[in-house]
Amino acid sequence: MQKKVKVKPNSKQQKIEEQSDGSLTVHLKSPPVDGKANEELIKLLAENFSVPKSYIRIKSGLSSRQKIIEIHTDV
């Protein structure tokens, strides 16, 4: 499964909002420095979709706020 994700780093609280088009807006506490926000994003999505962190991959947009995330849900 692929999801479009818009990341908002340096937020006061962590949360995931699903948009009407099926994309996600993810608010992260971490700053976008040294990959910390990406690590937090993967951890948060893994908890949300109940999969191991290794099942989530940033397919594109590694250093961008707009990302394409690939989530392997088949075990």
N, C-alpha and C positions, 0 to 999 in steps of 0.2 A: 504494500500500500504506500502511496506517495501523498504527502501533504505539503501545501504551500504554507510557510510559516513566516510571520512578520515578528521580529524580535525587538523588544523594547528594554534595553539594559538600563541599569541604575534606577530601577523602580523601587518604590517603598516596600512592596510586597510581591511575592511570587503568585502568579495566577495564569491560567490558560483560558482564553475566550474563543469559542467557536463562532466564526462569522457566518452570515447567511449563504455565502458561496462555498462553504465547506472548508475554507482555509482557517488557520489558527493565528491568533495574536497571543504571544507569550510575553508576559512581563517578568523580567529577571532582576534579582538584586545585584548580581555581579556586574562589574564594569567590563566593557569590551576590550580587555587587556590580556595579553598572553593566553588567549583561548579560554579564559575563565568563564565567560558568558556561554560559550559553546558547550563546555563541560556541564554547566548548570542546566542548560537547555536539554541535553541528552538525558541527564538524570531525572529532570522533571517530566519529560515525555515518557520515559521508561516507567515511572511510577503511575502516570496517568493511563497508559495503555496496558499496564500489568505485564510488561515484557522485560527481559534482562537488558541492561544498557548496551550490550554487544549486538542486539537486534536493531539498533537505531543508528542510522548513518546520515551524515549531512552530504547529500548528493551534489548540491551546488550552493554557492553563496557563503562559503566558509568565512569570509571577512566582510560580509554584507548583512544588512538587517533583514533583507528578503532572502529566504532560504527555501530550498526544496529538501524535504526530509524523507528518507525511505525507512519504513517501519516493517520489519518482518514479523508477522503475527502467526505464521504457520510454524508449529513446533515439530 
